[in-house]
Amino acid sequence: MSLKVVCFCSPVSYHAKHIQRISKKQAPIPRHVAQRAYRIPSRKRPSASLTMSQESPTTPQSPKADYTKWSNDELVQRVLALERKLRDQVNASGTPNPSINSIKPAKQPKAPKPFDPSKYTTRLIGLKFAYLGASYNGLEYSGNAAPLPTVEEEVWKALVRCRLISPPSLAKWGLDKSLAQLRMFGPSEAPVDWEGCEYSKCGRTDRGVSAFGQVIGIRVRSARKIKALPTVTVESTENQDRIEETEEDGPVEAEKQDFDPIKDELPYISLLNAVLPPTIRMVAWCPFPTSNFNARFSCKEREYRYFFTQPAFLPLSRKHLDQKYTARLDIAAMREAAAHLVGSHDFRNMCKIDPSKQITEFVRKITLATVERADTVGMEDLQEPADTEVYCVRFHGSAFLWHQVRCMVAVLFLVGQGLEKPSVVQELLDIKNCTAKPAYEMAGDRPLVLWDCRFSATAGKVLDRSSNHPSLWDRGEGADELEWIKAGEDHLVGRFASTMKWNKSGLMEDLWQNWRGAKMDEILTAQLMELVAGKNAQIPDDAFQDRDKSVRVFQGEDTAVSRGVYVPLMKRERSDTPEALNARWAERKGVAVRQSRRDTNGAD
């Protein structure tokens, strides 16, 4: 007895020959062969119309078609005909064939779960970050329209995007919609809101000023899990009733078991650096600030550095160094003048008065003021202009007035050029003989850097016991007492391991790219200067005759400014006294003049 196979379409030749060989042996066809031959995807037993039957007549084999001689149109029509025949066959048998009848729609992505900040614990930490100020309109957000964003805006956006803070002002949209809305904000358009974050900042830098050790204090989301308070059973002593109570209004406590506050915490540095602009980078965080930590009032010392080149402007040949239009500064004279700044002095003649602040106390303490050679990255390896050095003026102090650092540097530059004697610093600090500030320009903004901020690990004590204002705390002096976890030292593991300091996507890679781009601009410009000037070119003696009539004054900018005949500082016109400026502003605004106001916020 021979087996017969009912075929509804021309099978693939390989499978057809396989079926014929099995038919001759009078053995059942394996199911996987039959499924492949008839394109049946189901693993269930085929229906009767698709199985072999001993009663069915044998279907004669059709001669093999020579498709090599067919045209493209004929081949397409043949394929379509076979597909129609197979579809009819499947429909008649009731066996679905999803590859022909329909295409499964793509899975819709699951909607993200709404973020609920109430499910997370928070903690107060300190964040230390660096930024290049040329791209920003200062640190502080003012809410006014400006062509450039502020650093505070960008930091706030990053904290919200990482869901580390949940400002109430964004509740009208919901935090998830707010994340998309943030990307639409332009410069000075972000609704910066620090409510509920215990936010504080250490130093306020102006437009163009950079910072390498700026610090903020802020309460952020933590990785520590929340554990709901258990139900407490209370025995009533009077009625002997069992009463079950829960602390509905009390704080939800966090799980304390097996949680390391550093190793198990969120990688704050990596999270924020992933969304911050390349000119702003988090460099460290403090896990254990003091209980009353305030980045402004807990800071005991701030360090500023102002960088400049030697020569200060267009270099001249050495035979011109003894002439008055030389660009080389007298570093020794500048150091002598800087030494007079150390100590507690009234700096009203070395700052800019802001009457709206109504400040009447201008005494500040400077613990270090010096001029020293700066160590620049790669100076020993990459070509520099001939005879060019880099110096910086360093200041350490507990607090600084508005533009105080830039005014002090401007006076030191006048001393370095030989236009003023080092003793001019003492004359400006003598407020009995110099009651108002002489008119002079402060130094430029770009070379100034808030280098570091140092803090006390204790709550501090009050100098004046009649007032508890934090600005009067005695915070001491010396090194930073807080513990800082620097980038690359925060024990990152797992999927965050690639964000370590030295990896290809780490902090050093970002900084190297910024540095190398600026360094290449410097090298190319230096090469162009040498090409234009000519090798070993001698400067003609009459090249600067037109400058004999006008003194060029260096103010920290890219070039010196011609000021005509120089007038010494102590002989210049004076501005109004701080008391007169405060009184005039108060009268115009209709407010009472404050008797005393001490502002310790760094404002350069």
Salt bridges, closest charged atoms under 4 A:
GLU140 OE2 - LYS201 NZ 3.21
GLU152 OE2 - LYS201 NZ 3.35
ASP176 OD1 - ARG163 NH2 2.48
GLU198 OE2 - ARG219 NE 2.80
ASP206 OD2 - HIS403 ND1 3.14
GLU235 OE2 - ARG242 NH1 2.80
GLU265 OE2 - ARG123 NH1 2.72
GLU301 OE1 - HIS396 ND1 3.82
GLU301 OE1 - ARG454 NH1 3.18
GLU303 OE2 - ARG305 NE 2.80
GLU303 OE2 - ARG394 NE 3.25
GLU303 OE1 - HIS396 NE2 3.29
GLU303 OE1 - ARG454 NH2 2.64
ASP346 OD1 - ARG348 NE 3.08
GLU372 OE2 - ARG394 NH1 3.17
GLU384 OE2 - LYS519 NZ 2.74
ASP387 OD1 - ARG318 NH2 3.09
GLU389 OE2 - ARG373 NH1 3.68
ASP452 OD1 - LYS128 NZ 3.27
ASP452 OD2 - ARG454 NE 3.89
GLU477 OE2 - LYS365 NZ 2.43
GLU481 OE2 - LYS300 NZ 2.97
ASP510 OD2 - ARG281 NE 3.19
GLU522 OE1 - LYS519 NZ 3.14
ASP541 OD1 - LYS319 NZ 3.17
ASP576 OD2 - ARG584 NH2 2.70
GLU579 OE2 - ARG348 NH1 3.33
ASP599 OD1 - ARG296 NH2 2.73
